[in-house]
Amino acid sequence: MAEILNLNHARKAKAKSDAKQTAAENRARFGRTKAEKTLDAARAEKLQNALDGAKRED
């Protein structure tokens, strides 16, 4: 005989696990310090400047 399953509990458990997964993704994406954000911005700017300096004029 199959196990009896309460659909409300299953729905809430799935929603809870989805929320945990979304929270983990957001922590990875947005959970950086100001210093890390500034460093990434500086690296991107330096890369853009190097790319612009290497362009050839027509």
CHARMM-style PDB file with segment names, atoms N, HN, CA, C and O in Angstrom:
ATOM      1  N   MET     1       0.848  -1.170   0.000  1.00  0.00      PROA
ATOM      2  CA  MET     1       0.000   0.000   0.000  1.00  0.00      PROA
ATOM      3  C   MET     1       0.897   1.238   0.000  1.00  0.00      PROA
ATOM      4  O   MET     1       1.949   1.249   0.639  1.00  0.00      PROA
ATOM      5  N   ALA     2       0.481   2.265  -0.711  1.00  0.00      PROA
ATOM      6  HN  ALA     2      -0.374   2.257  -1.230  1.00  0.00      PROA
ATOM      7  CA  ALA     2       1.257   3.488  -0.844  1.00  0.00      PROA
ATOM      8  C   ALA     2       1.182   4.319   0.432  1.00  0.00      PROA
ATOM      9  O   ALA     2       0.236   4.227   1.214  1.00  0.00      PROA
ATOM     10  N   GLU     3       2.206   5.123   0.605  1.00  0.00      PROA
ATOM     11  HN  GLU     3       2.975   5.198  -0.031  1.00  0.00      PROA
ATOM     12  CA  GLU     3       2.247   6.008   1.772  1.00  0.00      PROA
ATOM     13  C   GLU     3       1.262   7.161   1.573  1.00  0.00      PROA
ATOM     14  O   GLU     3       1.175   7.723   0.481  1.00  0.00      PROA
ATOM     15  N   ILE     4       0.537   7.503   2.602  1.00  0.00      PROA
ATOM     16  HN  ILE     4       0.608   7.046   3.488  1.00  0.00      PROA
ATOM     17  CA  ILE     4      -0.409   8.602   2.527  1.00  0.00      PROA
ATOM     18  C   ILE     4       0.376   9.908   2.579  1.00  0.00      PROA
ATOM     19  O   ILE     4       1.260  10.086   3.417  1.00  0.00      PROA
ATOM     20  N   LEU     5       0.039  10.811   1.673  1.00  0.00      PROA
ATOM     21  HN  LEU     5      -0.679  10.667   0.992  1.00  0.00      PROA
ATOM     22  CA  LEU     5       0.790  12.052   1.532  1.00  0.00      PROA
ATOM     23  C   LEU     5      -0.161  13.230   1.668  1.00  0.00      PROA
ATOM     24  O   LEU     5      -1.156  13.316   0.948  1.00  0.00      PROA
ATOM     25  N   ASN     6       0.138  14.122   2.575  1.00  0.00      PROA
ATOM     26  HN  ASN     6       0.946  14.052   3.160  1.00  0.00      PROA
ATOM     27  CA  ASN     6      -0.647  15.339   2.734  1.00  0.00      PROA
ATOM     28  C   ASN     6      -0.128  16.351   1.723  1.00  0.00      PROA
ATOM     29  O   ASN     6       1.025  16.775   1.803  1.00  0.00      PROA
ATOM     30  N   LEU     7      -0.967  16.737   0.779  1.00  0.00      PROA
ATOM     31  HN  LEU     7      -1.904  16.392   0.714  1.00  0.00      PROA
ATOM     32  CA  LEU     7      -0.533  17.609  -0.307  1.00  0.00      PROA
ATOM     33  C   LEU     7      -0.171  19.008   0.180  1.00  0.00      PROA
ATOM     34  O   LEU     7       0.707  19.653  -0.393  1.00  0.00      PROA
ATOM     35  N   ASN     8      -0.832  19.476   1.221  1.00  0.00      PROA
ATOM     36  HN  ASN     8      -1.545  18.952   1.686  1.00  0.00      PROA
ATOM     37  CA  ASN     8      -0.487  20.787   1.766  1.00  0.00      PROA
ATOM     38  C   ASN     8       0.935  20.780   2.321  1.00  0.00      PROA
ATOM     39  O   ASN     8       1.691  21.729   2.113  1.00  0.00      PROA
ATOM     40  N   HSD     9       1.293  19.717   3.022  1.00  0.00      PROA
ATOM     41  HN  HSD     9       0.679  18.946   3.191  1.00  0.00      PROA
ATOM     42  CA  HSD     9       2.649  19.612   3.574  1.00  0.00      PROA
ATOM     43  C   HSD     9       3.677  19.510   2.455  1.00  0.00      PROA
ATOM     44  O   HSD     9       4.746  20.116   2.528  1.00  0.00      PROA
ATOM     45  N   ALA    10       3.350  18.741   1.418  1.00  0.00      PROA
ATOM     46  HN  ALA    10       2.482  18.248   1.358  1.00  0.00      PROA
ATOM     47  CA  ALA    10       4.279  18.577   0.299  1.00  0.00      PROA
ATOM     48  C   ALA    10       4.478  19.913  -0.418  1.00  0.00      PROA
ATOM     49  O   ALA    10       5.600  20.261  -0.786  1.00  0.00      PROA
ATOM     50  N   ARG    11       3.395  20.655  -0.616  1.00  0.00      PROA
ATOM     51  HN  ARG    11       2.484  20.373  -0.318  1.00  0.00      PROA
ATOM     52  CA  ARG    11       3.471  21.947  -1.300  1.00  0.00      PROA
ATOM     53  C   ARG    11       4.308  22.928  -0.484  1.00  0.00      PROA
ATOM     54  O   ARG    11       5.145  23.639  -1.039  1.00  0.00      PROA
ATOM     55  N   LYS    12       4.090  22.971   0.813  1.00  0.00      PROA
ATOM     56  HN  LYS    12       3.410  22.393   1.264  1.00  0.00      PROA
ATOM     57  CA  LYS    12       4.840  23.882   1.668  1.00  0.00      PROA
ATOM     58  C   LYS    12       6.314  23.493   1.741  1.00  0.00      PROA
ATOM     59  O   LYS    12       7.184  24.363   1.765  1.00  0.00      PROA
ATOM     60  N   ALA    13       6.597  22.202   1.774  1.00  0.00      PROA
ATOM     61  HN  ALA    13       5.890  21.495   1.754  1.00  0.00      PROA
ATOM     62  CA  ALA    13       7.984  21.746   1.812  1.00  0.00      PROA
ATOM     63  C   ALA    13       8.708  22.123   0.529  1.00  0.00      PROA
ATOM     64  O   ALA    13       9.869  22.531   0.565  1.00  0.00      PROA
ATOM     65  N   LYS    14       8.021  21.986  -0.613  1.00  0.00      PROA
ATOM     66  HN  LYS    14       7.078  21.655  -0.642  1.00  0.00      PROA
ATOM     67  CA  LYS    14       8.635  22.350  -1.894  1.00  0.00      PROA
ATOM     68  C   LYS    14       8.877  23.853  -1.949  1.00  0.00      PROA
ATOM     69  O   LYS    14       9.928  24.290  -2.417  1.00  0.00      PROA
ATOM     70  N   ALA    15       7.929  24.642  -1.482  1.00  0.00      PROA
ATOM     71  HN  ALA    15       7.075  24.287  -1.102  1.00  0.00      PROA
ATOM     72  CA  ALA    15       8.095  26.099  -1.479  1.00  0.00      PROA
ATOM     73  C   ALA    15       9.256  26.499  -0.581  1.00  0.00      PROA
ATOM     74  O   ALA    15      10.021  27.404  -0.912  1.00  0.00      PROA
ATOM     75  N   LYS    16       9.385  25.831   0.544  1.00  0.00      PROA
ATOM     76  HN  LYS    16       8.763  25.095   0.814  1.00  0.00      PROA
ATOM     77  CA  LYS    16      10.471  26.142   1.475  1.00  0.00      PROA
ATOM     78  C   LYS    16      11.835  25.810   0.861  1.00  0.00      PROA
ATOM     79  O   LYS    16      12.785  26.582   0.996  1.00  0.00      PROA
ATOM     80  N   SER    17      11.926  24.661   0.187  1.00  0.00      PROA
ATOM     81  HN  SER    17      11.155  24.035   0.077  1.00  0.00      PROA
ATOM     82  CA  SER    17      13.200  24.295  -0.431  1.00  0.00      PROA
ATOM     83  C   SER    17      13.535  25.232  -1.590  1.00  0.00      PROA
ATOM     84  O   SER    17      14.701  25.568  -1.799  1.00  0.00      PROA
ATOM     85  N   ASP    18      12.514  25.656  -2.344  1.00  0.00      PROA
ATOM     86  HN  ASP    18      11.568  25.383  -2.174  1.00  0.00      PROA
ATOM     87  CA  ASP    18      12.755  26.615  -3.425  1.00  0.00      PROA
ATOM     88  C   ASP    18      13.241  27.953  -2.875  1.00  0.00      PROA
ATOM     89  O   ASP    18      14.134  28.578  -3.446  1.00  0.00      PROA
ATOM     90  N   ALA    19      12.652  28.386  -1.768  1.00  0.00      PROA
ATOM     91  HN  ALA    19      11.926  27.878  -1.304  1.00  0.00      PROA
ATOM     92  CA  ALA    19      13.059  29.648  -1.155  1.00  0.00      PROA
ATOM     93  C   ALA    19      14.495  29.559  -0.647  1.00  0.00      PROA
ATOM     94  O   ALA    19      15.252  30.523  -0.767  1.00  0.00      PROA
ATOM     95  N   LYS    20      14.876  28.421  -0.085  1.00  0.00      PROA
ATOM     96  HN  LYS    20      14.261  27.638   0.012  1.00  0.00      PROA
ATOM     97  CA  LYS    20      16.258  28.249   0.386  1.00  0.00      PROA
ATOM     98  C   LYS    20      17.237  28.307  -0.777  1.00  0.00      PROA
ATOM     99  O   LYS    20      18.309  28.902  -0.665  1.00  0.00      PROA
ATOM    100  N   GLN    21      16.865  27.689  -1.895  1.00  0.00      PROA
ATOM    101  HN  GLN    21      15.994  27.206  -1.986  1.00  0.00      PROA
ATOM    102  CA  GLN    21      17.742  27.688  -3.060  1.00  0.00      PROA
ATOM    103  C   GLN    21      17.891  29.102  -3.618  1.00  0.00      PROA
ATOM    104  O   GLN    21      18.995  29.519  -3.968  1.00  0.00      PROA
ATOM    105  N   THR    22      16.788  29.837  -3.702  1.00  0.00      PROA
ATOM    106  HN  THR    22      15.891  29.498  -3.417  1.00  0.00      PROA
ATOM    107  CA  THR    22      16.842  31.214  -4.185  1.00  0.00      PROA
ATOM    108  C   THR    22      17.690  32.077  -3.258  1.00  0.00      PROA
ATOM    109  O   THR    22      18.466  32.914  -3.720  1.00  0.00      PROA
ATOM    110  N   ALA    23      17.542  31.876  -1.956  1.00  0.00      PROA
ATOM    111  HN  ALA    23      16.912  31.197  -1.581  1.00  0.00      PROA
ATOM    112  CA  ALA    23      18.332  32.641  -0.991  1.00  0.00      PROA
ATOM    113  C   ALA    23      19.819  32.350  -1.159  1.00  0.00      PROA
ATOM    114  O   ALA    23      20.642  33.262  -1.073  1.00  0.00      PROA
ATOM    115  N   ALA    24      20.165  31.106  -1.395  1.00  0.00      PROA
ATOM    116  HN  ALA    24      19.497  30.366  -1.465  1.00  0.00      PROA
ATOM    117  CA  ALA    24      21.573  30.746  -1.589  1.00  0.00      PROA
ATOM    118  C   ALA    24      22.131  31.410  -2.844  1.00  0.00      PROA
ATOM    119  O   ALA    24      23.261  31.898  -2.844  1.00  0.00      PROA
ATOM    120  N   GLU    25      21.335  31.426  -3.911  1.00  0.00      PROA
ATOM    121  HN  GLU    25      20.417  31.030  -3.911  1.00  0.00      PROA
ATOM    122  CA  GLU    25      21.784  32.075  -5.147  1.00  0.00      PROA
ATOM    123  C   GLU    25      21.968  33.579  -4.927  1.00  0.00      PROA
ATOM    124  O   GLU    25      22.936  34.167  -5.409  1.00  0.00      PROA
ATOM    125  N   ASN    26      21.041  34.190  -4.204  1.00  0.00      PROA
ATOM    126  HN  ASN    26      20.255  33.712  -3.813  1.00  0.00      PROA
ATOM    127  CA  ASN    26      21.142  35.624  -3.950  1.00  0.00      PROA
ATOM    128  C   ASN    26      22.331  35.952  -3.058  1.00  0.00      PROA
ATOM    129  O   ASN    26      22.979  36.983  -3.243  1.00  0.00      PROA
ATOM    130  N   ARG    27      22.623  35.084  -2.090  1.00  0.00      PROA
ATOM    131  HN  ARG    27      22.096  34.247  -1.940  1.00  0.00      PROA
ATOM    132  CA  ARG    27      23.804  35.315  -1.247  1.00  0.00      PROA
ATOM    133  C   ARG    27      25.061  35.278  -2.089  1.00  0.00      PROA
ATOM    134  O   ARG    27      25.972  36.083  -1.892  1.00  0.00      PROA
ATOM    135  N   ALA    28      25.113  34.342  -3.030  1.00  0.00      PROA
ATOM    136  HN  ALA    28      24.373  33.689  -3.190  1.00  0.00      PROA
ATOM    137  CA  ALA    28      26.295  34.244  -3.884  1.00  0.00      PROA
ATOM    138  C   ALA    28      26.398  35.444  -4.823  1.00  0.00      PROA
ATOM    139  O   ALA    28      27.496  35.924  -5.105  1.00  0.00      PROA
ATOM    140  N   ARG    29      25.263  35.921  -5.300  1.00  0.00      PROA
ATOM    141  HN  ARG    29      24.371  35.530  -5.071  1.00  0.00      PROA
ATOM    142  CA  ARG    29      25.274  37.006  -6.271  1.00  0.00      PROA
ATOM    143  C   ARG    29      25.462  38.369  -5.619  1.00  0.00      PROA
ATOM    144  O   ARG    29      26.249  39.182  -6.106  1.00  0.00      PROA
ATOM    145  N   PHE    30      24.756  38.629  -4.531  1.00  0.00      PROA
ATOM    146  HN  PHE    30      24.118  37.969  -4.135  1.00  0.00      PROA
ATOM    147  CA  PHE    30      24.737  39.961  -3.958  1.00  0.00      PROA
ATOM    148  C   PHE    30      25.481  40.072  -2.637  1.00  0.00      PROA
ATOM    149  O   PHE    30      25.659  41.182  -2.135  1.00  0.00      PROA
ATOM    150  N   GLY    31      25.911  38.985  -2.068  1.00  0.00      PROA
ATOM    151  HN  GLY    31      25.767  38.083  -2.475  1.00  0.00      PROA
ATOM    152  CA  GLY    31      26.526  39.018  -0.750  1.00  0.00      PROA
ATOM    153  C   GLY    31      28.009  39.305  -0.779  1.00  0.00      PROA
ATOM    154  O   GLY    31      28.807  38.539  -0.240  1.00  0.00      PROA
ATOM    155  N   ARG    32      28.380  40.405  -1.404  1.00  0.00      PROA
ATOM    156  HN  ARG    32      27.731  41.028  -1.842  1.00  0.00      PROA
ATOM    157  CA  ARG    32      29.788  40.771  -1.479  1.00  0.00      PROA
ATOM    158  C   ARG    32      30.014  42.051  -0.689  1.00  0.00      PROA
ATOM    159  O   ARG    32      29.104  42.864  -0.524  1.00  0.00      PROA
ATOM    160  N   THR    33      31.217  42.216  -0.212  1.00  0.00      PROA
ATOM    161  HN  THR    33      31.956  41.556  -0.347  1.00  0.00      PROA
ATOM    162  CA  THR    33      31.548  43.427   0.538  1.00  0.00      PROA
ATOM    163  C   THR    33      31.750  44.583  -0.434  1.00  0.00      PROA
ATOM    164  O   THR    33      31.902  44.389  -1.640  1.00  0.00      PROA
ATOM    165  N   LYS    34      31.746  45.781   0.120  1.00  0.00      PROA
ATOM    166  HN  LYS    34      31.623  45.939   1.099  1.00  0.00      PROA
ATOM    167  CA  LYS    34      31.943  46.963  -0.706  1.00  0.00      PROA
ATOM    168  C   LYS    34      33.328  46.941  -1.353  1.00  0.00      PROA
ATOM    169  O   LYS    34      33.495  47.380  -2.491  1.00  0.00      PROA
ATOM    170  N   ALA    35      34.309  46.432  -0.628  1.00  0.00      PROA
ATOM    171  HN  ALA    35      34.174  46.076   0.297  1.00  0.00      PROA
ATOM    172  CA  ALA    35      35.669  46.359  -1.160  1.00  0.00      PROA
ATOM    173  C   ALA    35      35.718  45.420  -2.368  1.00  0.00      PROA
ATOM    174  O   ALA    35      36.380  45.725  -3.360  1.00  0.00      PROA
ATOM    175  N   GLU    36      35.031  44.297  -2.293  1.00  0.00      PROA
ATOM    176  HN  GLU    36      34.493  44.050  -1.487  1.00  0.00      PROA
ATOM    177  CA  GLU    36      35.010  43.366  -3.425  1.00  0.00      PROA
ATOM    178  C   GLU    36      34.324  43.975  -4.631  1.00  0.00      PROA
ATOM    179  O   GLU    36      34.781  43.803  -5.761  1.00  0.00      PROA
ATOM    180  N   LYS    37      33.218  44.695  -4.397  1.00  0.00      PROA
ATOM    181  HN  LYS    37      32.847  44.835  -3.479  1.00  0.00      PROA
ATOM    182  CA  LYS    37      32.512  45.353  -5.496  1.00  0.00      PROA
ATOM    183  C   LYS    37      33.393  46.424  -6.136  1.00  0.00      PROA
ATOM    184  O   LYS    37      33.436  46.545  -7.361  1.00  0.00      PROA
ATOM    185  N   THR    38      34.100  47.205  -5.305  1.00  0.00      PROA
ATOM    186  HN  THR    38      34.065  47.107  -4.310  1.00  0.00      PROA
ATOM    187  CA  THR    38      34.980  48.251  -5.817  1.00  0.00      PROA
ATOM    188  C   THR    38      36.130  47.646  -6.615  1.00  0.00      PROA
ATOM    189  O   THR    38      36.501  48.163  -7.669  1.00  0.00      PROA
ATOM    190  N   LEU    39      36.690  46.556  -6.113  1.00  0.00      PROA
ATOM    191  HN  LEU    39      36.389  46.135  -5.257  1.00  0.00      PROA
ATOM    192  CA  LEU    39      37.779  45.885  -6.814  1.00  0.00      PROA
ATOM    193  C   LEU    39      37.317  45.360  -8.165  1.00  0.00      PROA
ATOM    194  O   LEU    39      38.031  45.506  -9.157  1.00  0.00      PROA
ATOM    195  N   ASP    40      36.140  44.753  -8.223  1.00  0.00      PROA
ATOM    196  HN  ASP    40      35.560  44.634  -7.417  1.00  0.00      PROA
ATOM    197  CA  ASP    40      35.617  44.261  -9.489  1.00  0.00      PROA
ATOM    198  C   ASP    40      35.368  45.400 -10.465  1.00  0.00      PROA
ATOM    199  O   ASP    40      35.644  45.271 -11.658  1.00  0.00      PROA
ATOM    200  N   ALA    41      34.846  46.518  -9.961  1.00  0.00      PROA
ATOM    201  HN  ALA    41      34.622  46.623  -8.992  1.00  0.00      PROA
ATOM    202  CA  ALA    41      34.605  47.673 -10.829  1.00  0.00      PROA
ATOM    203  C   ALA    41      35.918  48.225 -11.366  1.00  0.00      PROA
ATOM    204  O   ALA    41      36.006  48.602 -12.534  1.00  0.00      PROA
ATOM    205  N   ALA    42      36.934  48.273 -10.517  1.00  0.00      PROA
ATOM    206  HN  ALA    42      36.863  47.967  -9.567  1.00  0.00      PROA
ATOM    207  CA  ALA    42      38.242  48.781 -10.951  1.00  0.00      PROA
ATOM    208  C   ALA    42      38.860  47.855 -11.994  1.00  0.00      PROA
ATOM    209  O   ALA    42      39.449  48.320 -12.970  1.00  0.00      PROA
ATOM    210  N   ARG    43      38.729  46.566 -11.791  1.00  0.00      PROA
ATOM    211  HN  ARG    43      38.250  46.188 -10.998  1.00  0.00      PROA
ATOM    212  CA  ARG    43      39.264  45.608 -12.774  1.00  0.00      PROA
ATOM    213  C   ARG    43      38.537  45.756 -14.115  1.00  0.00      PROA
ATOM    214  O   ARG    43      39.167  45.731 -15.172  1.00  0.00      PROA
ATOM    215  N   ALA    44      37.221  45.908 -14.068  1.00  0.00      PROA
ATOM    216  HN  ALA    44      36.709  45.928 -13.209  1.00  0.00      PROA
ATOM    217  CA  ALA    44      36.453  46.060 -15.299  1.00  0.00      PROA
ATOM    218  C   ALA    44      36.831  47.339 -16.022  1.00  0.00      PROA
ATOM    219  O   ALA    44      36.946  47.352 -17.248  1.00  0.00      PROA
ATOM    220  N   GLU    45      37.025  48.425 -15.266  1.00  0.00      PROA
ATOM    221  HN  GLU    45      36.932  48.415 -14.270  1.00  0.00      PROA
ATOM    222  CA  GLU    45      37.419  49.693 -15.869  1.00  0.00      PROA
ATOM    223  C   GLU    45      38.811  49.592 -16.491  1.00  0.00      PROA
ATOM    224  O   GLU    45      39.041  50.108 -17.584  1.00  0.00      PROA
ATOM    225  N   LYS    46      39.734  48.934 -15.803  1.00  0.00      PROA
ATOM    226  HN  LYS    46      39.547  48.515 -14.914  1.00  0.00      PROA
ATOM    227  CA  LYS    46      41.087  48.772 -16.333  1.00  0.00      PROA
ATOM    228  C   LYS    46      41.062  47.943 -17.615  1.00  0.00      PROA
ATOM    229  O   LYS    46      41.768  48.256 -18.573  1.00  0.00      PROA
ATOM    230  N   LEU    47      40.256  46.894 -17.633  1.00  0.00      PROA
ATOM    231  HN  LEU    47      39.682  46.639 -16.854  1.00  0.00      PROA
ATOM    232  CA  LEU    47      40.131  46.057 -18.822  1.00  0.00      PROA
ATOM    233  C   LEU    47      39.539  46.858 -19.980  1.00  0.00      PROA
ATOM    234  O   LEU    47      40.005  46.751 -21.114  1.00  0.00      PROA
ATOM    235  N   GLN    48      38.520  47.655 -19.697  1.00  0.00      PROA
ATOM    236  HN  GLN    48      38.141  47.742 -18.775  1.00  0.00      PROA
ATOM    237  CA  GLN    48      37.898  48.482 -20.741  1.00  0.00      PROA
ATOM    238  C   GLN    48      38.882  49.506 -21.278  1.00  0.00      PROA
ATOM    239  O   GLN    48      38.932  49.739 -22.485  1.00  0.00      PROA
ATOM    240  N   ASN    49      39.666  50.121 -20.400  1.00  0.00      PROA
ATOM    241  HN  ASN    49      39.625  49.931 -19.419  1.00  0.00      PROA
ATOM    242  CA  ASN    49      40.661  51.099 -20.845  1.00  0.00      PROA
ATOM    243  C   ASN    49      41.739  50.440 -21.697  1.00  0.00      PROA
ATOM    244  O   ASN    49      42.184  51.020 -22.687  1.00  0.00      PROA
ATOM    245  N   ALA    50      42.161  49.246 -21.327  1.00  0.00      PROA
ATOM    246  HN  ALA    50      41.800  48.775 -20.523  1.00  0.00      PROA
ATOM    247  CA  ALA    50      43.165  48.537 -22.114  1.00  0.00      PROA
ATOM    248  C   ALA    50      42.607  48.170 -23.483  1.00  0.00      PROA
ATOM    249  O   ALA    50      43.314  48.220 -24.490  1.00  0.00      PROA
ATOM    250  N   LEU    51      41.342  47.803 -23.505  1.00  0.00      PROA
ATOM    251  HN  LEU    51      40.767  47.763 -22.688  1.00  0.00      PROA
ATOM    252  CA  LEU    51      40.703  47.445 -24.770  1.00  0.00      PROA
ATOM    253  C   LEU    51      40.554  48.683 -25.667  1.00  0.00      PROA
ATOM    254  O   LEU    51      40.793  48.619 -26.873  1.00  0.00      PROA
ATOM    255  N   ASP    52      40.160  49.795 -25.068  1.00  0.00      PROA
ATOM    256  HN  ASP    52      39.966  49.847 -24.089  1.00  0.00      PROA
ATOM    257  CA  ASP    52      40.017  51.036 -25.828  1.00  0.00      PROA
ATOM    258  C   ASP    52      41.367  51.532 -26.344  1.00  0.00      PROA
ATOM    259  O   ASP    52      41.450  52.096 -27.435  1.00  0.00      PROA
ATOM    260  N   GLY    53      42.420  51.322 -25.557  1.00  0.00      PROA
ATOM    261  HN  GLY    53      42.352  50.865 -24.671  1.00  0.00      PROA
ATOM    262  CA  GLY    53      43.755  51.763 -25.969  1.00  0.00      PROA
ATOM    263  C   GLY    53      44.324  50.923 -27.079  1.00  0.00      PROA
ATOM    264  O   GLY    53      45.217  51.378 -27.794  1.00  0.00      PROA
ATOM    265  N   ALA    54      43.842  49.718 -27.248  1.00  0.00      PROA
ATOM    266  HN  ALA    54      43.117  49.348 -26.668  1.00  0.00      PROA
ATOM    267  CA  ALA    54      44.359  48.821 -28.281  1.00  0.00      PROA
ATOM    268  C   ALA    54      43.564  48.902 -29.577  1.00  0.00      PROA
ATOM    269  O   ALA    54      43.886  48.213 -30.546  1.00  0.00      PROA
ATOM    270  N   LYS    55      42.525  49.740 -29.605  1.00  0.00      PROA
ATOM    271  HN  LYS    55      42.263  50.299 -28.818  1.00  0.00      PROA
ATOM    272  CA  LYS    55      41.706  49.866 -30.815  1.00  0.00      PROA
ATOM    273  C   LYS    55      42.497  50.541 -31.913  1.00  0.00      PROA
ATOM    274  O   LYS    55      43.332  51.410 -31.666  1.00  0.00      PROA
ATOM    275  N   ARG    56      42.215  50.124 -33.115  1.00  0.00      PROA
ATOM    276  HN  ARG    56      41.536  49.418 -33.316  1.00  0.00      PROA
ATOM    277  CA  ARG    56      42.845  50.730 -34.279  1.00  0.00      PROA
ATOM    278  C   ARG    56      41.869  51.714 -34.904  1.00  0.00      PROA
ATOM    279  O   ARG    56      40.675  51.437 -35.019  1.00  0.00      PROA
ATOM    280  N   GLU    57      42.384  52.842 -35.299  1.00  0.00      PROA
ATOM    281  HN  GLU    57      43.354  53.066 -35.205  1.00  0.00      PROA
ATOM    282  CA  GLU    57      41.555  53.859 -35.934  1.00  0.00      PROA
ATOM    283  C   GLU    57      41.497  53.580 -37.432  1.00  0.00      PROA
ATOM    284  O   GLU    57      42.478  53.152 -38.040  1.00  0.00      PROA
ATOM    285  N   ASP    58      40.341  53.830 -38.004  1.00  0.00      PROA
ATOM    286  HN  ASP    58      39.544  54.179 -37.510  1.00  0.00      PROA
ATOM    287  CA  ASP    58      40.199  53.615 -39.461  1.00  0.00      PROA
ATOM    288  C   ASP    58      40.718  54.798 -40.244  1.00  0.00      PROA
ATOM    289  OT1 ASP    58      40.678  54.790 -41.475  1.00  0.00      PROA
TER     290      ASP     58
END
